[in-house]
Amino acid sequence: SYAARSGYIGIGDDSGLSVDALGGAPGIYSARYAGEDGNDAKNNEKILRELDGVSDRRARFVCTIACVFPNGEEPITVTGYAEGKMLTEAKGEGGFGYDPLFYSTEGKKTFSEMTAEEKNAVSHRGRAIAKFADALTEKYSIKD
C-alpha cells in the first residue's frame, strides 16, 4: 500500500451486498450496480427487477477492513457479515443504498426501519469495526 511504503499505517474498507440468487451480485459493484450514473433508486429498481419471481431471496451485507503497517508486519484483515433477505418492496425511511430492501434476520426489520444504534448492533460494518478493534487490542496489548 502507498501508506505503508510512505511510513504510515494504512486502513481501508469496502462493503457490498451479496444476493445468493444472483450468484453473489452485486458484490463489489453494489454502489454502481445500475451503471456508473446509477444511484440508490436505480440500484434498488435493478435488483428488484432481477429478483422478480425469485423465491430464494437470501442475502448478506459484507464489510472487510484491512490495515497495513510500514514496518512490514503482518496486515490485519477482518470481515463482518449481516444476514438477511431481500424484500419485494421497500420498507422504512432511514438509511441509504439497499437498506429499504434488506430485511435483517437478526434485527427483524429492514435496515431502513432501524435506528442508528439498532443498525450498528447488527450491521456488517458494526461487526467488522468490532473485530478490527479486537484485533488491534490483541496486537498492541502488553503481554505478561
N, CA, C and O atoms as a GROMACS GRO file, in nm:
protein
  576
    1SER      N    1   0.084  -0.118   0.000
    1SER     CA    2   0.000   0.000   0.000
    1SER      C    3   0.088   0.124   0.000
    1SER      O    4   0.200   0.123   0.052
    2TYR      N    5   0.037   0.229  -0.058
    2TYR     CA    6   0.110   0.355  -0.063
    2TYR      C    7   0.137   0.408   0.077
    2TYR      O    8   0.246   0.458   0.106
    3ALA      N    9   0.037   0.396   0.166
    3ALA     CA   10   0.053   0.445   0.303
    3ALA      C   11   0.170   0.374   0.372
    3ALA      O   12   0.256   0.440   0.429
    4ALA      N   13   0.174   0.243   0.366
    4ALA     CA   14   0.280   0.167   0.431
    4ALA      C   15   0.416   0.199   0.371
    4ALA      O   16   0.514   0.213   0.445
    5ARG      N   17   0.424   0.211   0.238
    5ARG     CA   18   0.551   0.246   0.173
    5ARG      C   19   0.596   0.387   0.209
    5ARG      O   20   0.714   0.418   0.201
    6SER      N   21   0.502   0.471   0.249
    6SER     CA   22   0.534   0.609   0.286
    6SER      C   23   0.562   0.624   0.436
    6SER      O   24   0.586   0.734   0.484
    7GLY      N   25   0.557   0.513   0.509
    7GLY     CA   26   0.588   0.518   0.652
    7GLY      C   27   0.467   0.534   0.742
    7GLY      O   28   0.483   0.567   0.860
    8TYR      N   29   0.349   0.512   0.691
    8TYR     CA   30   0.226   0.529   0.769
    8TYR      C   31   0.149   0.398   0.779
    8TYR      O   32   0.167   0.306   0.699
    9ILE      N   33   0.064   0.393   0.880
    9ILE     CA   34  -0.032   0.284   0.888
    9ILE      C   35  -0.144   0.318   0.790
    9ILE      O   36  -0.191   0.431   0.787
   10GLY      N   37  -0.187   0.220   0.711
   10GLY     CA   38  -0.296   0.242   0.616
   10GLY      C   39  -0.415   0.154   0.650
   10GLY      O   40  -0.399   0.034   0.672
   11ILE      N   41  -0.534   0.214   0.654
   11ILE     CA   42  -0.656   0.140   0.683
   11ILE      C   43  -0.755   0.166   0.570
   11ILE      O   44  -0.777   0.281   0.531
   12GLY      N   45  -0.814   0.058   0.519
   12GLY     CA   46  -0.915   0.071   0.414
   12GLY      C   47  -1.028  -0.027   0.438
   12GLY      O   48  -1.011  -0.128   0.506
   13ASP      N   49  -1.143   0.005   0.383
   13ASP     CA   50  -1.256  -0.086   0.397
   13ASP      C   51  -1.339  -0.083   0.269
   13ASP      O   52  -1.330   0.010   0.190
   14ASP      N   53  -1.419  -0.187   0.251
   14ASP     CA   54  -1.516  -0.191   0.143
   14ASP      C   55  -1.632  -0.276   0.189
   14ASP      O   56  -1.616  -0.371   0.266
   15SER      N   57  -1.750  -0.241   0.141
   15SER     CA   58  -1.871  -0.312   0.177
   15SER      C   59  -1.950  -0.342   0.051
   15SER      O   60  -1.936  -0.273  -0.050
   16GLY      N   61  -2.034  -0.443   0.059
   16GLY     CA   62  -2.120  -0.475  -0.053
   16GLY      C   63  -2.231  -0.568  -0.012
   16GLY      O   64  -2.228  -0.630   0.095
   17LEU      N   65  -2.329  -0.579  -0.100
   17LEU     CA   66  -2.442  -0.667  -0.082
   17LEU      C   67  -2.420  -0.791  -0.167
   17LEU      O   68  -2.384  -0.781  -0.284
   18SER      N   69  -2.443  -0.908  -0.108
   18SER     CA   70  -2.427  -1.034  -0.180
   18SER      C   71  -2.561  -1.109  -0.175
   18SER      O   72  -2.607  -1.147  -0.067
   19VAL      N   73  -2.622  -1.128  -0.291
   19VAL     CA   74  -2.752  -1.196  -0.301
   19VAL      C   75  -2.730  -1.335  -0.358
   19VAL      O   76  -2.675  -1.349  -0.468
   20ASP      N   77  -2.773  -1.437  -0.285
   20ASP     CA   78  -2.748  -1.576  -0.326
   20ASP      C   79  -2.803  -1.605  -0.466
   20ASP      O   80  -2.732  -1.663  -0.549
   21ALA      N   81  -2.927  -1.567  -0.493
   21ALA     CA   82  -2.990  -1.599  -0.622
   21ALA      C   83  -2.923  -1.527  -0.739
   21ALA      O   84  -2.945  -1.564  -0.854
   22LEU      N   85  -2.843  -1.427  -0.710
   22LEU     CA   86  -2.772  -1.353  -0.815
   22LEU      C   87  -2.624  -1.392  -0.819
   22LEU      O   88  -2.542  -1.319  -0.874
   23GLY      N   89  -2.592  -1.506  -0.761
   23GLY     CA   90  -2.453  -1.554  -0.764
   23GLY      C   91  -2.358  -1.465  -0.687
   23GLY      O   92  -2.239  -1.460  -0.720
   24GLY      N   93  -2.407  -1.396  -0.585
   24GLY     CA   94  -2.324  -1.307  -0.505
   24GLY      C   95  -2.327  -1.162  -0.549
   24GLY      O   96  -2.271  -1.076  -0.482
   25ALA      N   97  -2.391  -1.134  -0.661
   25ALA     CA   98  -2.403  -0.995  -0.708
   25ALA      C   99  -2.498  -0.920  -0.614
   25ALA      O  100  -2.581  -0.982  -0.548
   26PRO      N  101  -2.486  -0.792  -0.608
   26PRO     CA  102  -2.395  -0.705  -0.682
   26PRO      C  103  -2.252  -0.702  -0.628
   26PRO      O  104  -2.162  -0.654  -0.697
   27GLY      N  105  -2.228  -0.751  -0.507
   27GLY     CA  106  -2.092  -0.762  -0.455
   27GLY      C  107  -2.016  -0.631  -0.456
   27GLY      O  108  -2.065  -0.529  -0.408
   28ILE      N  109  -1.895  -0.635  -0.512
   28ILE     CA  110  -1.811  -0.515  -0.512
   28ILE      C  111  -1.867  -0.404  -0.600
   28ILE      O  112  -1.820  -0.290  -0.595
   29TYR      N  113  -1.968  -0.437  -0.681
   29TYR     CA  114  -2.029  -0.337  -0.769
   29TYR      C  115  -2.157  -0.279  -0.708
   29TYR      O  116  -2.236  -0.216  -0.778
   30SER      N  117  -2.180  -0.300  -0.579
   30SER     CA  118  -2.305  -0.259  -0.515
   30SER      C  119  -2.340  -0.112  -0.538
   30SER      O  120  -2.455  -0.081  -0.570
   31ALA      N  121  -2.244  -0.023  -0.524
   31ALA     CA  122  -2.272   0.120  -0.536
   31ALA      C  123  -2.304   0.161  -0.680
   31ALA      O  124  -2.374   0.260  -0.702
   32ARG      N  125  -2.254   0.087  -0.778
   32ARG     CA  126  -2.274   0.123  -0.918
   32ARG      C  127  -2.340   0.009  -0.996
   32ARG      O  128  -2.313  -0.010  -1.114
   33TYR      N  129  -2.426  -0.064  -0.929
   33TYR     CA  130  -2.489  -0.182  -0.988
   33TYR      C  131  -2.572  -0.147  -1.112
   33TYR      O  132  -2.574  -0.223  -1.208
   34ALA      N  133  -2.639  -0.033  -1.109
   34ALA     CA  134  -2.722   0.008  -1.222
   34ALA      C  135  -2.642   0.088  -1.326
   34ALA      O  136  -2.700   0.145  -1.418
   35GLY      N  137  -2.510   0.093  -1.310
   35GLY     CA  138  -2.426   0.167  -1.403
   35GLY      C  139  -2.354   0.280  -1.333
   35GLY      O  140  -2.386   0.316  -1.220
   36GLU      N  141  -2.256   0.335  -1.402
   36GLU     CA  142  -2.176   0.442  -1.344
   36GLU      C  143  -2.259   0.564  -1.304
   36GLU      O  144  -2.224   0.635  -1.210
   37ASP      N  145  -2.369   0.587  -1.377
   37ASP     CA  146  -2.454   0.702  -1.344
   37ASP      C  147  -2.568   0.659  -1.251
   37ASP      O  148  -2.663   0.735  -1.229
   38GLY      N  149  -2.558   0.538  -1.196
   38GLY     CA  150  -2.661   0.485  -1.108
   38GLY      C  151  -2.667   0.558  -0.975
   38GLY      O  152  -2.575   0.632  -0.938
   39ASN      N  153  -2.774   0.537  -0.905
   39ASN     CA  154  -2.791   0.592  -0.772
   39ASN      C  155  -2.870   0.489  -0.691
   39ASN      O  156  -2.903   0.382  -0.743
   40ASP      N  157  -2.899   0.519  -0.564
   40ASP     CA  158  -2.969   0.423  -0.479
   40ASP      C  159  -3.100   0.376  -0.542
   40ASP      O  160  -3.128   0.256  -0.543
   41ALA      N  161  -3.179   0.469  -0.593
   41ALA     CA  162  -3.309   0.433  -0.651
   41ALA      C  163  -3.292   0.340  -0.771
   41ALA      O  164  -3.363   0.240  -0.782
   42LYS      N  165  -3.198   0.373  -0.861
   42LYS     CA  166  -3.176   0.289  -0.979
   42LYS      C  167  -3.121   0.152  -0.940
   42LYS      O  168  -3.160   0.051  -0.999
   43ASN      N  169  -3.030   0.148  -0.841
   43ASN     CA  170  -2.976   0.021  -0.796
   43ASN      C  171  -3.086  -0.067  -0.736
   43ASN      O  172  -3.091  -0.188  -0.763
   44ASN      N  173  -3.174  -0.007  -0.657
   44ASN     CA  174  -3.284  -0.083  -0.596
   44ASN      C  175  -3.382  -0.131  -0.702
   44ASN      O  176  -3.432  -0.244  -0.694
   45GLU      N  177  -3.411  -0.047  -0.801
   45GLU     CA  178  -3.500  -0.088  -0.910
   45GLU      C  179  -3.442  -0.207  -0.985
   45GLU      O  180  -3.514  -0.302  -1.017
   46LYS      N  181  -3.312  -0.202  -1.012
   46LYS     CA  182  -3.249  -0.311  -1.086
   46LYS      C  183  -3.253  -0.441  -1.008
   46LYS      O  184  -3.286  -0.546  -1.063
   47ILE      N  185  -3.221  -0.436  -0.880
   47ILE     CA  186  -3.219  -0.560  -0.802
   47ILE      C  187  -3.360  -0.616  -0.787
   47ILE      O  188  -3.377  -0.738  -0.786
   48LEU      N  189  -3.460  -0.530  -0.775
   48LEU     CA  190  -3.599  -0.578  -0.768
   48LEU      C  191  -3.640  -0.645  -0.899
   48LEU      O  192  -3.707  -0.749  -0.897
   49ARG      N  193  -3.600  -0.588  -1.012
   49ARG     CA  194  -3.628  -0.649  -1.144
   49ARG      C  195  -3.564  -0.787  -1.152
   49ARG      O  196  -3.628  -0.883  -1.194
   50GLU      N  197  -3.438  -0.796  -1.114
   50GLU     CA  198  -3.365  -0.922  -1.126
   50GLU      C  199  -3.418  -1.029  -1.031
   50GLU      O  200  -3.404  -1.148  -1.059
   51LEU      N  201  -3.479  -0.989  -0.920
   51LEU     CA  202  -3.532  -1.085  -0.824
   51LEU      C  203  -3.682  -1.109  -0.842
   51LEU      O  204  -3.743  -1.184  -0.765
   52ASP      N  205  -3.741  -1.047  -0.943
   52ASP     CA  206  -3.884  -1.065  -0.967
   52ASP      C  207  -3.915  -1.214  -0.989
   52ASP      O  208  -3.858  -1.276  -1.079
   53GLY      N  209  -4.003  -1.268  -0.908
   53GLY     CA  210  -4.042  -1.408  -0.920
   53GLY      C  211  -3.947  -1.507  -0.854
   53GLY      O  212  -3.972  -1.627  -0.856
   54VAL      N  213  -3.838  -1.458  -0.797
   54VAL     CA  214  -3.740  -1.545  -0.732
   54VAL      C  215  -3.782  -1.569  -0.587
   54VAL      O  216  -3.808  -1.474  -0.514
   55SER      N  217  -3.790  -1.695  -0.547
   55SER     CA  218  -3.832  -1.726  -0.410
   55SER      C  219  -3.716  -1.724  -0.311
   55SER      O  220  -3.735  -1.686  -0.195
   56ASP      N  221  -3.597  -1.765  -0.354
   56ASP     CA  222  -3.480  -1.764  -0.264
   56ASP      C  223  -3.421  -1.623  -0.264
   56ASP      O  224  -3.351  -1.585  -0.357
   57ARG      N  225  -3.451  -1.548  -0.160
   57ARG     CA  226  -3.409  -1.409  -0.154
   57ARG      C  227  -3.303  -1.384  -0.047
   57ARG      O  228  -3.283  -1.272  -0.002
   58ARG      N  229  -3.235  -1.494  -0.006
   58ARG     CA  230  -3.130  -1.481   0.096
   58ARG      C  231  -3.020  -1.387   0.048
   58ARG      O  232  -2.981  -1.388  -0.069
   59ALA      N  233  -2.971  -1.306   0.143
   59ALA     CA  234  -2.867  -1.209   0.109
   59ALA      C  235  -2.788  -1.176   0.235
   59ALA      O  236  -2.828  -1.209   0.347
   60ARG      N  237  -2.677  -1.111   0.214
   60ARG     CA  238  -2.599  -1.064   0.327
   60ARG      C  239  -2.521  -0.941   0.284
   60ARG      O  240  -2.480  -0.928   0.169
   61PHE      N  241  -2.502  -0.852   0.379
   61PHE     CA  242  -2.408  -0.742   0.360
   61PHE      C  243  -2.274  -0.789   0.415
   61PHE      O  244  -2.269  -0.860   0.516
   62VAL      N  245  -2.167  -0.750   0.348
   62VAL     CA  246  -2.032  -0.790   0.386
   62VAL      C  247  -1.945  -0.664   0.393
   62VAL      O  248  -1.951  -0.579   0.304
   63CYS      N  249  -1.865  -0.654   0.498
   63CYS     CA  250  -1.769  -0.543   0.510
   63CYS      C  251  -1.634  -0.601   0.550
   63CYS      O  252  -1.624  -0.676   0.647
   64THR      N  253  -1.531  -0.566   0.475
   64THR     CA  254  -1.394  -0.608   0.507
   64THR      C  255  -1.310  -0.484   0.533
   64THR      O  256  -1.314  -0.386   0.459
   65ILE      N  257  -1.234  -0.491   0.641
   65ILE     CA  258  -1.140  -0.385   0.678
   65ILE      C  259  -1.000  -0.444   0.674
   65ILE      O  260  -0.976  -0.554   0.724
   66ALA      N  261  -0.907  -0.371   0.614
   66ALA     CA  262  -0.767  -0.414   0.609
   66ALA      C  263  -0.679  -0.302   0.663
   66ALA      O  264  -0.705  -0.184   0.641
   67CYS      N  265  -0.574  -0.341   0.733
   67CYS     CA  266  -0.480  -0.246   0.790
   67CYS      C  267  -0.338  -0.295   0.761
   67CYS      O  268  -0.304  -0.409   0.791
   68VAL      N  269  -0.257  -0.209   0.701
   68VAL     CA  270  -0.118  -0.242   0.671
   68VAL      C  271  -0.026  -0.153   0.754
   68VAL      O  272  -0.062  -0.043   0.793
   69PHE      N  273   0.094  -0.205   0.778
   69PHE     CA  274   0.190  -0.138   0.865
   69PHE      C  275   0.318  -0.106   0.790
   69PHE      O  276   0.360  -0.184   0.704
   70PRO      N  277   0.382   0.006   0.821
   70PRO     CA  278   0.502   0.047   0.747
   70PRO      C  279   0.624  -0.040   0.773
   70PRO      O  280   0.717  -0.041   0.693
   71ASN      N  281   0.626  -0.113   0.883
   71ASN     CA  282   0.743  -0.194   0.917
   71ASN      C  283   0.735  -0.336   0.862
   71ASN      O  284   0.818  -0.420   0.896
   72GLY      N  285   0.637  -0.364   0.777
   72GLY     CA  286   0.626  -0.494   0.715
   72GLY      C  287   0.557  -0.598   0.801
   72GLY      O  288   0.553  -0.716   0.764
   73GLU      N  289   0.504  -0.558   0.916
   73GLU     CA  290   0.430  -0.653   1.000
   73GLU      C  291   0.312  -0.711   0.922
   73GLU      O  292   0.264  -0.652   0.826
   74GLU      N  293   0.268  -0.826   0.968
   74GLU     CA  294   0.153  -0.893   0.906
   74GLU      C  295   0.031  -0.799   0.909
   74GLU      O  296  -0.002  -0.745   1.015
   75PRO      N  297  -0.034  -0.779   0.795
   75PRO     CA  298  -0.154  -0.693   0.793
   75PRO      C  299  -0.267  -0.752   0.877
   75PRO      O  300  -0.270  -0.873   0.902
   76ILE      N  301  -0.358  -0.668   0.919
   76ILE     CA  302  -0.480  -0.712   0.986
   76ILE      C  303  -0.592  -0.705   0.883
   76ILE      O  304  -0.610  -0.603   0.817
   77THR      N  305  -0.667  -0.814   0.869
   77THR     CA  306  -0.783  -0.816   0.780
   77THR      C  307  -0.897  -0.883   0.855
   77THR      O  308  -0.883  -0.994   0.907
   78VAL      N  309  -1.012  -0.814   0.861
   78VAL     CA  310  -1.130  -0.868   0.929
   78VAL      C  311  -1.252  -0.848   0.840
   78VAL      O  312  -1.255  -0.758   0.756
   79THR      N  313  -1.352  -0.933   0.859
   79THR     CA  314  -1.474  -0.923   0.781
   79THR      C  315  -1.594  -0.939   0.873
   79THR      O  316  -1.597  -1.025   0.960
   80GLY      N  317  -1.694  -0.853   0.851
   80GLY     CA  318  -1.819  -0.862   0.925
   80GLY      C  319  -1.934  -0.891   0.829
   80GLY      O  320  -1.932  -0.847   0.714
   81TYR      N  321  -2.034  -0.964   0.878
   81TYR     CA  322  -2.149  -1.004   0.796
   81TYR      C  323  -2.278  -0.965   0.865
   81TYR      O  324  -2.287  -0.963   0.988
   82ALA      N  325  -2.379  -0.935   0.785
   82ALA     CA  326  -2.516  -0.917   0.833
   82ALA      C  327  -2.605  -1.001   0.743
   82ALA      O  328  -2.617  -0.973   0.624
   83GLU      N  329  -2.668  -1.103   0.800
   83GLU     CA  330  -2.751  -1.195   0.722
   83GLU      C  331  -2.895  -1.144   0.712
   83GLU      O  332  -2.946  -1.081   0.804
   84GLY      N  333  -2.958  -1.174   0.600
   84GLY     CA  334  -3.096  -1.133   0.583
   84GLY      C  335  -3.154  -1.182   0.452
   84GLY      O  336  -3.111  -1.282   0.396
   85LYS      N  337  -3.253  -1.108   0.406
   85LYS     CA  338  -3.316  -1.140   0.278
   85LYS      C  339  -3.363  -1.011   0.212
   85LYS      O  340  -3.383  -0.909   0.278
   86MET      N  341  -3.379  -1.018   0.081
   86MET     CA  342  -3.425  -0.903   0.004
   86MET      C  343  -3.578  -0.907  -0.003
   86MET      O  344  -3.637  -1.010  -0.038
   87LEU      N  345  -3.641  -0.797   0.030
   87LEU     CA  346  -3.786  -0.788   0.023
   87LEU      C  347  -3.831  -0.761  -0.120
   87LEU      O  348  -3.748  -0.736  -0.208
   88THR      N  349  -3.960  -0.765  -0.143
   88THR     CA  350  -4.014  -0.737  -0.276
   88THR      C  351  -4.052  -0.590  -0.292
   88THR      O  352  -4.082  -0.544  -0.402
   89GLU      N  353  -4.050  -0.516  -0.181
   89GLU     CA  354  -4.076  -0.372  -0.186
   89GLU      C  355  -4.004  -0.304  -0.069
   89GLU      O  356  -3.976  -0.367   0.033
   90ALA      N  357  -3.976  -0.177  -0.087
   90ALA     CA  358  -3.903  -0.101   0.014
   90ALA      C  359  -3.988  -0.079   0.139
   90ALA      O  360  -4.110  -0.060   0.132
   91LYS      N  361  -3.919  -0.083   0.255
   91LYS     CA  362  -3.983  -0.054   0.383
   91LYS      C  363  -3.890   0.032   0.466
   91LYS      O  364  -3.772   0.001   0.480
   92GLY      N  365  -3.944   0.141   0.522
   92GLY     CA  366  -3.866   0.228   0.608
   92GLY      C  367  -3.820   0.353   0.537
   92GLY      O  368  -3.816   0.359   0.414
   93GLU      N  369  -3.787   0.451   0.617
   93GLU     CA  370  -3.747   0.582   0.563
   93GLU      C  371  -3.599   0.614   0.582
   93GLU      O  372  -3.546   0.702   0.515
   94GLY      N  373  -3.532   0.544   0.672
   94GLY     CA  374  -3.394   0.577   0.703
   94GLY      C  375  -3.294   0.505   0.616
   94GLY      O  376  -3.330   0.436   0.520
   95GLY      N  377  -3.168   0.523   0.650
   95GLY     CA  378  -3.061   0.452   0.582
   95GLY      C  379  -3.033   0.501   0.442
   95GLY      O  380  -3.072   0.612   0.404
   96PHE      N  381  -2.965   0.417   0.366
   96PHE     CA  382  -2.925   0.451   0.229
   96PHE      C  383  -2.902   0.322   0.153
   96PHE      O  384  -2.909   0.213   0.211
   97GLY      N  385  -2.874   0.333   0.027
   97GLY     CA  386  -2.843   0.216  -0.055
   97GLY      C  387  -2.956   0.116  -0.056
   97GLY      O  388  -3.071   0.150  -0.083
   98TYR      N  389  -2.923  -0.008  -0.026
   98TYR     CA  390  -3.021  -0.118  -0.029
   98TYR      C  391  -3.095  -0.134   0.104
   98TYR      O  392  -3.173  -0.228   0.119
   99ASP      N  393  -3.071  -0.044   0.200
   99ASP     CA  394  -3.131  -0.056   0.334
   99ASP      C  395  -3.282  -0.077   0.333
   99ASP      O  396  -3.331  -0.156   0.414
  100PRO      N  397  -3.360  -0.010   0.246
  100PRO     CA  398  -3.505  -0.030   0.250
  100PRO      C  399  -3.550  -0.169   0.201
  100PRO      O  400  -3.662  -0.211   0.231
  101LEU      N  401  -3.464  -0.239   0.128
  101LEU     CA  402  -3.499  -0.370   0.074
  101LEU      C  403  -3.438  -0.485   0.154
  101LEU      O  404  -3.478  -0.600   0.137
  102PHE      N  405  -3.342  -0.455   0.242
  102PHE     CA  406  -3.269  -0.559   0.315
  102PHE      C  407  -3.333  -0.580   0.452
  102PHE      O  408  -3.325  -0.495   0.540
  103TYR      N  409  -3.395  -0.698   0.468
  103TYR     CA  410  -3.457  -0.735   0.595
  103TYR      C  411  -3.354  -0.814   0.676
  103TYR      O  412  -3.310  -0.921   0.634
  104SER      N  413  -3.317  -0.760   0.791
  104SER     CA  414  -3.217  -0.824   0.877
  104SER      C  415  -3.280  -0.940   0.953
  104SER      O  416  -3.378  -0.922   1.025
  105THR      N  417  -3.222  -1.058   0.938
  105THR     CA  418  -3.270  -1.176   1.008
  105THR      C  419  -3.262  -1.154   1.159
  105THR      O  420  -3.354  -1.190   1.232
  106GLU      N  421  -3.154  -1.097   1.205
  106GLU     CA  422  -3.134  -1.075   1.348
  106GLU      C  423  -3.215  -0.957   1.401
  106GLU      O  424  -3.272  -0.965   1.509
  107GLY      N  425  -3.220  -0.848   1.324
  107GLY     CA  426  -3.290  -0.728   1.368
  107GLY      C  427  -3.440  -0.732   1.350
  107GLY      O  428  -3.512  -0.651   1.408
  108LYS      N  429  -3.488  -0.828   1.270
  108LYS     CA  430  -3.632  -0.848   1.246
  108LYS      C  431  -3.701  -0.728   1.180
  108LYS      O  432  -3.821  -0.709   1.198
  109LYS      N  433  -3.625  -0.648   1.105
  109LYS     CA  434  -3.680  -0.539   1.025
  109LYS      C  435  -3.574  -0.495   0.926
  109LYS      O  436  -3.459  -0.540   0.932
  110THR      N  437  -3.613  -0.407   0.834
  110THR     CA  438  -3.514  -0.360   0.736
  110THR      C  439  -3.415  -0.266   0.804
  110THR      O  440  -3.443  -0.208   0.909
  111PHE      N  441  -3.300  -0.252   0.741
  111PHE     CA  442  -3.202  -0.156   0.792
  111PHE      C  443  -3.262  -0.014   0.791
  111PHE      O  444  -3.227   0.067   0.876
  112SER      N  445  -3.350   0.015   0.697
  112SER     CA  446  -3.414   0.148   0.691
  112SER      C  447  -3.510   0.173   0.806
  112SER      O  448  -3.535   0.287   0.842
  113GLU      N  449  -3.564   0.066   0.863
  113GLU     CA  450  -3.658   0.080   0.974
  113GLU      C  451  -3.587   0.089   1.109
  113GLU      O  452  -3.651   0.116   1.211
  114MET      N  453  -3.458   0.066   1.112
  114MET     CA  454  -3.381   0.065   1.236
  114MET      C  455  -3.329   0.203   1.272
  114MET      O  456  -3.305   0.288   1.186
  115THR      N  457  -3.311   0.224   1.403
  115THR     CA  458  -3.237   0.342   1.448
  115THR      C  459  -3.090   0.317   1.418
  115THR      O  460  -3.050   0.205   1.388
  116ALA      N  461  -3.010   0.421   1.425
  116ALA     CA  462  -2.866   0.406   1.402
  116ALA      C  463  -2.806   0.306   1.501
  116ALA      O  464  -2.722   0.225   1.464
  117GLU      N  465  -2.850   0.311   1.625
  117GLU     CA  466  -2.798   0.220   1.728
  117GLU      C  467  -2.836   0.075   1.697
  117GLU      O  468  -2.753  -0.015   1.710
  118GLU      N  469  -2.961   0.053   1.655
  118GLU     CA  470  -3.004  -0.083   1.620
  118GLU      C  471  -2.924  -0.136   1.502
  118GLU      O  472  -2.879  -0.250   1.503
  119LYS      N  473  -2.907  -0.053   1.401
  119LYS     CA  474  -2.836  -0.096   1.281
  119LYS      C  475  -2.689  -0.126   1.313
  119LYS      O  476  -2.636  -0.227   1.268
  120ASN      N  477  -2.624  -0.040   1.391
  120ASN     CA  478  -2.484  -0.063   1.426
  120ASN      C  479  -2.464  -0.193   1.502
  120ASN      O  480  -2.359  -0.256   1.491
  121ALA      N  481  -2.565  -0.233   1.580
  121ALA     CA  482  -2.554  -0.356   1.660
  121ALA      C  483  -2.556  -0.483   1.574
  121ALA      O  484  -2.502  -0.585   1.615
  122VAL      N  485  -2.619  -0.477   1.456
  122VAL     CA  486  -2.632  -0.598   1.373
  122VAL      C  487  -2.573  -0.583   1.234
  122VAL      O  488  -2.576  -0.678   1.155
  123SER      N  489  -2.518  -0.467   1.203
  123SER     CA  490  -2.470  -0.444   1.066
  123SER      C  491  -2.333  -0.505   1.041
  123SER      O  492  -2.256  -0.531   1.134
  124HIS      N  493  -2.305  -0.526   0.916
  124HIS     CA  494  -2.176  -0.576   0.870
  124HIS      C  495  -2.063  -0.481   0.909
  124HIS      O  496  -1.956  -0.526   0.950
  125ARG      N  497  -2.087  -0.351   0.896
  125ARG     CA  498  -1.984  -0.253   0.932
  125ARG      C  499  -1.959  -0.253   1.083
  125ARG      O  500  -1.844  -0.251   1.128
  126GLY      N  501  -2.067  -0.254   1.159
  126GLY     CA  502  -2.053  -0.258   1.305
  126GLY      C  503  -1.974  -0.379   1.350
  126GLY      O  504  -1.888  -0.370   1.438
  127ARG      N  505  -2.003  -0.493   1.289
  127ARG     CA  506  -1.933  -0.617   1.326
  127ARG      C  507  -1.787  -0.614   1.281
  127ARG      O  508  -1.699  -0.659   1.354
  128ALA      N  509  -1.761  -0.560   1.163
  128ALA     CA  510  -1.623  -0.551   1.115
  128ALA      C  511  -1.543  -0.456   1.204
  128ALA      O  512  -1.428  -0.485   1.237
  129ILE      N  513  -1.602  -0.344   1.241
  129ILE     CA  514  -1.532  -0.248   1.329
  129ILE      C  515  -1.500  -0.312   1.464
  129ILE      O  516  -1.390  -0.294   1.516
  130ALA      N  517  -1.595  -0.388   1.520
  130ALA     CA  518  -1.572  -0.455   1.648
  130ALA      C  519  -1.458  -0.555   1.636
  130ALA      O  520  -1.372  -0.562   1.724
  131LYS      N  521  -1.456  -0.633   1.528
  131LYS     CA  522  -1.348  -0.728   1.506
  131LYS      C  523  -1.214  -0.657   1.489
  131LYS      O  524  -1.111  -0.702   1.540
  132PHE      N  525  -1.217  -0.544   1.417
  132PHE     CA  526  -1.094  -0.468   1.396
  132PHE      C  527  -1.041  -0.414   1.528
  132PHE      O  528  -0.920  -0.420   1.554
  133ALA      N  529  -1.129  -0.360   1.612
  133ALA     CA  530  -1.088  -0.309   1.743
  133ALA      C  531  -1.028  -0.422   1.827
  133ALA      O  532  -0.926  -0.401   1.894
  134ASP      N  533  -1.090  -0.540   1.824
  134ASP     CA  534  -1.037  -0.654   1.898
  134ASP      C  535  -0.898  -0.694   1.847
  134ASP      O  536  -0.808  -0.722   1.925
  135ALA      N  537  -0.881  -0.695   1.714
  135ALA     CA  538  -0.753  -0.733   1.654
  135ALA      C  539  -0.643  -0.633   1.692
  135ALA      O  540  -0.530  -0.673   1.721
  136LEU      N  541  -0.676  -0.504   1.690
  136LEU     CA  542  -0.577  -0.402   1.729
  136LEU      C  543  -0.542  -0.414   1.877
  136LEU      O  544  -0.426  -0.401   1.915
  137THR      N  545  -0.644  -0.438   1.959
  137THR     CA  546  -0.620  -0.453   2.103
  137THR      C  547  -0.529  -0.571   2.129
  137THR      O  548  -0.436  -0.563   2.209
  138GLU      N  549  -0.556  -0.682   2.060
  138GLU     CA  550  -0.471  -0.802   2.077
  138GLU      C  551  -0.329  -0.775   2.029
  138GLU      O  552  -0.233  -0.817   2.094
  139LYS      N  553  -0.316  -0.708   1.917
  139LYS     CA  554  -0.184  -0.681   1.860
  139LYS      C  555  -0.099  -0.591   1.951
  139LYS      O  556   0.022  -0.611   1.963
  140TYR      N  557  -0.162  -0.493   2.014
  140TYR     CA  558  -0.088  -0.393   2.088
  140TYR      C  559  -0.103  -0.405   2.240
  140TYR      O  560  -0.057  -0.317   2.313
  141SER      N  561  -0.167  -0.511   2.288
  141SER     CA  562  -0.178  -0.526   2.434
  141SER      C  563  -0.045  -0.575   2.488
  141SER      O  564   0.030  -0.647   2.421
  142ILE      N  565  -0.017  -0.535   2.608
  142ILE     CA  566   0.109  -0.575   2.672
  142ILE      C  567   0.093  -0.714   2.729
  142ILE      O  568   0.002  -0.740   2.807
  143LYS      N  569   0.180  -0.802   2.689
  143LYS     CA  570   0.176  -0.940   2.736
  143LYS      C  571   0.261  -0.952   2.862
  143LYS      O  572   0.366  -0.890   2.872
  144ASP      N  573   0.216  -1.031   2.958
  144ASP     CA  574   0.294  -1.054   3.082
  144ASP      C  575   0.413  -1.143   3.056
  144ASP      O  576   0.489  -1.173   3.148
   0.00000   0.00000   0.00000
